[in-house]
Amino acid sequence: MPISKYSILKAKAVDSRFGSGHNPHYSIKAVDDTNEYRIAVNVQSQDKSDLEYVLISHWKHPLQDGLRELSFGLHSIPSQPGGLALDYIRANLVDPRLFVPIPMNLPGPDNDLNEKINQYVQRAMADENSVIYAFGSTWGPENMRDKVFGFLPGAGIHDIHMNQGNDHTHQGDDGVWQDGGLLFNFPKQDQWVAIFLRFQSQSWHTDDNTGHTIAIPTSGPPSDSIPLEPLGLDTLPTADRPDGLVQIIAAIVNDIHSPERETVTLLNTSNSEISLNGWMIADKKKNKMPLNGTIGPGATRTINITEPASLSNQGGIITLLDDRGLKVDGVSYTRSQARHSGWTLTF
């Protein structure tokens, strides 16, 4: 079954502790108007392997509008699209190709996961206007003191990492729209910082209902595209087609003079023609528009968006799916980015 009590904590950071061998979690003490919490962030896996992380120092996503309006404290959130739930794959929070492994502790400055997290926790603690958001699974209140900071009753939030695509030993925690994450907002600088974490054993292609790893077939339907010989891709099974082979590089989402003029521009990063037959573009509501034709080597192609898909000028996400229904690329944009009519957004 999915993780329990999926929630978001909006609070102020007031104290912290590095993770170590006996407790491989970076701990943050956070408070709202009446309660204290511990945010337990994994900095090493149970088998002692390094986690993978992405730190985005200027993160932009349509979720930000809803997060600003949220009151301080713990909030249970439904695991479904259209709300505040995180999904690394379906919400286009981050480019999966940016994740890199990082050790929990390492001699030297700013080169391990404890230090990467601590940099922004310390900044948040020094800025009275800052806000921290933690997504994950809650515990407590407990009839005992917190084991790290000693406050009573103990309570907090953990599973601050990807919660789908697990190996068989942790498959019971799989689910969609229930990923963890750590966000910092610094209002004076109008800056959002995002830290996303995953275990190296987790998969990037998961079932839309269960969150379990998809068993991708080693061969797909016949393709009318030219074999990708110079890249060696002609010898690879369909399952090994690289993510990001075709990328979303631009879009028009707001044109008051021509409301039906919504476009998405794709780039073929390879040196061979690629067939788009059976591919789809999906909007933030997961409405899918089928594609066809081809895109030349190193070429761009601008797609006119038609029903059932549409691009909201209030912020949204755009996802590109291949002929197997697997995500190839995805982007997001905020309401602020879309405010200029007729302008082209670049990604």
C-alpha positions in Angstrom: 0.0 0.0 0.0 1.2 3.6 -0.4 2.9 5.5 2.3 0.6 6.5 5.2 -0.6 10.0 6.1 0.8 11.8 3.1 1.1 15.5 4.1 2.8 18.8 3.7 4.3 20.8 6.6 4.6 24.6 6.2 6.7 26.0 9.0 9.7 28.0 10.2 13.1 26.3 10.6 14.6 26.9 14.1 17.3 24.2 14.6 19.1 21.4 12.8 21.3 18.3 13.2 23.5 16.5 10.7 22.8 12.9 9.8 25.3 10.3 10.9 25.9 6.6 10.9 23.5 5.8 13.7 20.8 8.2 12.4 21.3 8.8 8.7 18.8 11.6 8.6 19.4 15.3 8.4 17.0 16.6 11.1 15.3 20.0 11.1 13.3 21.4 14.0 10.4 23.4 12.6 7.6 25.3 14.3 4.2 26.8 13.4 2.2 29.1 15.7 1.6 26.4 18.3 3.5 23.2 17.5 7.0 21.8 17.1 8.0 19.2 14.5 11.0 17.3 13.3 11.6 17.0 9.6 13.7 13.8 9.0 15.5 13.9 5.7 17.3 10.8 4.5 20.9 11.4 3.7 21.9 7.8 3.2 19.9 4.6 2.3 19.5 1.6 4.6 22.1 -0.4 2.7 24.6 2.5 3.2 24.5 3.5 -0.5 24.5 7.2 -1.5 21.2 8.9 -2.4 20.7 10.8 -5.6 19.8 14.5 -5.3 18.9 17.6 -7.2 19.2 21.1 -5.7 17.5 23.8 -7.7 18.4 27.3 -6.4 15.8 29.1 -8.5 12.9 26.6 -8.8 9.7 27.7 -10.6 6.5 25.6 -10.7 2.8 26.4 -10.7 2.6 24.7 -7.3 4.1 27.9 -5.8 0.8 29.8 -6.0 -1.1 27.3 -3.9 1.8 26.9 -1.4 1.9 30.6 -0.7 -1.8 30.6 0.2 -1.5 27.6 2.5 -1.7 28.3 6.3 1.2 27.3 8.6 1.1 23.8 10.1 0.5 20.2 8.9 -1.9 19.5 6.1 -3.1 16.2 4.8 -3.1 16.3 1.0 -4.8 13.9 -1.4 -2.5 11.8 -3.7 -4.0 13.1 -6.9 -3.2 15.6 -9.7 -4.4 19.2 -9.6 -3.6 19.8 -6.0 -0.5 20.2 -3.9 0.8 16.6 -4.1 4.2 16.0 -5.6 5.0 13.5 -8.3 8.6 13.5 -9.6 7.4 11.9 -12.9 3.9 13.3 -13.6 4.2 16.8 -12.2 7.4 17.8 -14.1 9.0 19.0 -10.9 12.5 18.3 -12.1 14.5 16.9 -15.0 15.4 13.3 -14.0 18.6 13.6 -15.9 19.9 16.1 -13.3 20.0 13.6 -10.4 23.4 12.7 -9.2 24.6 10.5 -6.3 26.1 12.3 -3.3 27.6 10.9 -0.1 26.2 11.6 3.4 29.5 12.9 4.8 32.7 13.7 3.1 35.8 15.8 4.2 35.9 19.3 2.8 33.3 22.0 2.4 30.0 21.9 0.5 30.5 18.4 -1.0 28.1 16.1 0.8 24.4 15.9 1.3 24.4 17.1 4.9 26.1 20.2 3.8 24.0 20.8 0.7 20.8 20.7 2.9 22.4 22.6 5.7 23.3 25.6 3.5 19.7 26.5 3.0 18.4 25.5 6.4 20.9 27.9 8.0 19.9 30.6 5.6 16.2 29.9 6.5 16.9 30.1 10.2 18.6 33.5 9.7 15.8 34.9 7.7 12.6 35.6 9.7 10.5 35.8 6.5 11.6 32.5 5.1 9.3 29.5 4.9 10.1 25.8 4.7 7.8 23.2 3.1 8.3 19.5 3.7 6.4 16.8 1.8 6.2 13.2 3.1 4.6 10.9 5.7 3.8 12.2 9.2 4.1 10.6 12.7 2.8 11.6 16.1 1.9 13.3 18.2 3.6 10.8 20.5 3.5 10.6 24.3 7.3 10.9 24.5 10.0 13.5 23.8 11.4 13.8 20.3 14.6 11.7 20.1 16.7 14.4 18.4 15.5 17.8 19.8 13.7 16.7 23.0 10.4 18.6 22.6 7.2 17.1 23.8 5.0 15.6 22.3 7.2 14.2 19.6 5.9 14.7 16.1 7.2 15.2 12.6 7.4 14.2 8.9 9.7 11.8 7.0 9.8 10.0 3.7 11.2 13.3 2.2 12.1 11.5 -1.0 10.7 9.8 -4.1 8.0 7.3 -3.1 7.4 5.2 -6.2 9.4 2.8 -8.4 10.9 1.0 -5.4 12.6 -2.3 -5.6 10.7 -5.4 -4.4 11.7 -5.0 -0.8 10.1 -1.6 -0.5 7.4 -2.0 -3.2 4.7 -1.7 -0.5 5.4 2.0 -0.2 4.8 2.7 -3.9 2.2 5.1 -5.0 1.6 8.0 -7.4 1.3 11.7 -6.4 2.9 11.0 -3.0 6.5 11.9 -3.5 8.5 13.8 -0.8 10.6 16.9 -1.1 12.0 19.9 0.6 11.2 23.5 -0.5 12.5 26.8 0.8 10.8 30.2 0.0 12.7 33.4 0.6 10.1 36.1 -0.1 12.4 39.1 0.0 14.4 37.7 -2.9 11.3 36.1 -4.5 13.4 32.9 -4.5 12.3 29.3 -4.2 14.9 26.5 -3.6 14.0 22.9 -4.1 15.8 19.7 -2.9 14.6 16.4 -4.4 15.9 13.1 -3.3 15.7 9.5 -4.6 17.3 6.1 -4.0 19.5 4.7 -6.7 17.4 1.5 -6.9 14.2 3.5 -7.8 12.8 3.5 -11.4 11.8 6.5 -13.5 9.1 4.6 -15.3 6.1 3.7 -13.1 2.5 2.5 -13.4 0.0 5.4 -13.4 -2.2 3.6 -10.8 0.2 1.7 -8.5 3.4 3.5 -8.8 5.2 0.2 -9.3 8.1 -0.1 -11.7 6.9 -0.8 -15.2 8.4 -3.8 -16.9 9.2 -2.2 -20.2 9.2 -4.6 -23.2 12.5 -5.1 -24.9 10.9 -4.6 -28.3 8.2 -2.2 -29.5 6.0 -1.7 -32.6 7.7 -1.4 -35.9 9.2 2.1 -36.5 9.2 3.9 -39.8 12.0 6.1 -38.7 15.6 5.9 -39.9 17.8 3.7 -37.7 20.0 5.8 -35.3 23.2 4.2 -36.4 25.8 6.9 -35.5 24.6 6.8 -31.9 24.5 3.0 -31.8 20.8 3.2 -31.0 19.9 0.9 -33.8 21.2 -2.0 -31.7 19.4 -1.0 -28.6 16.0 -2.5 -27.6 13.0 -0.1 -27.4 13.3 -0.2 -23.6 16.7 1.6 -23.8 15.6 4.6 -25.9 17.1 7.5 -24.0 14.9 9.9 -22.1 15.1 13.4 -23.5 15.8 12.1 -27.1 13.1 14.6 -28.1 12.8 17.7 -25.8 10.2 20.4 -25.2 12.1 23.7 -25.7 9.4 26.3 -26.1 5.7 27.0 -25.9 3.1 29.8 -26.4 0.4 29.4 -23.7 -1.2 32.9 -23.6 -2.3 35.0 -26.6 -5.4 37.2 -26.0 -5.4 38.2 -29.7 -5.6 34.6 -30.8 -6.9 32.4 -28.0 -6.6 29.3 -30.0 -2.9 29.9 -30.7 -1.2 27.5 -28.3 1.9 25.8 -29.5 4.7 23.5 -28.2 8.1 23.4 -29.9 10.0 20.1 -29.9 13.7 19.5 -30.6 15.1 16.2 -31.9 18.5 16.0 -30.2 19.6 13.0 -32.3 21.2 12.9 -35.8 18.4 10.8 -37.3 14.8 11.3 -38.2 12.3 10.2 -35.5 8.7 9.1 -36.1 6.2 10.8 -33.7 3.4 8.4 -34.7 1.7 7.2 -31.5 3.3 9.9 -29.4 1.3 12.3 -27.3 1.4 15.7 -25.6 -0.4 15.9 -22.2 -1.5 19.0 -20.3 -1.7 19.5 -16.6 -5.0 17.8 -16.4 -3.5 14.8 -18.2 -5.6 15.4 -21.3 -3.6 13.9 -24.2 -3.3 15.1 -27.8 -2.0 12.5 -30.3 1.0 13.4 -32.6 2.0 12.1 -36.0 4.6 12.6 -38.7 8.3 12.9 -38.1 10.9 15.3 -36.8 14.2 15.6 -38.6 17.7 15.1 -37.2 18.7 18.1 -35.1 15.5 19.8 -36.2 12.6 21.6 -34.3 8.9 21.1 -34.9 6.2 23.4 -33.6 3.0 21.6 -32.7 -0.4 23.4 -32.6 -2.2 22.4 -29.5 -5.8 21.3 -30.1 -8.5 19.6 -28.0 -8.6 17.6 -25.8 -5.3 19.2 -24.6 -5.0 22.9 -23.6 -2.3 25.1 -22.1 -3.5 27.2 -19.2 -2.2 30.8 -18.8 -2.5 30.3 -15.0 0.5 28.1 -14.8 0.8 24.5 -16.0 2.8 21.5 -17.1 3.5 20.0 -20.5 4.5 16.4 -20.9 5.7 14.5 -24.0 4.9 10.7 -24.1 6.3 8.3 -26.6 4.5 5.5 -28.5 4.7 3.3 -25.3 3.0 5.9 -23.2 6.3 6.6 -21.4 7.5 10.0 -20.4 10.2 11.4 -22.8 10.3 14.9 -21.5 8.3 17.4 -19.4 8.4 21.0 -18.4 6.4 23.4 -16.1 5.7 27.1 -16.1 4.1 29.5 -13.5 1.3 32.0 -13.8 3.9 34.8 -13.6 5.9 33.4 -16.5 2.7 33.1 -18.6 1.4 36.7 -17.9 2.7 38.2 -21.2 0.3 37.7 -24.0 1.8 36.3 -27.2 5.2 35.7 -25.7 7.1 32.5 -26.2 8.2 30.6 -23.1 11.6 28.8 -23.4 12.6 25.8 -21.3 
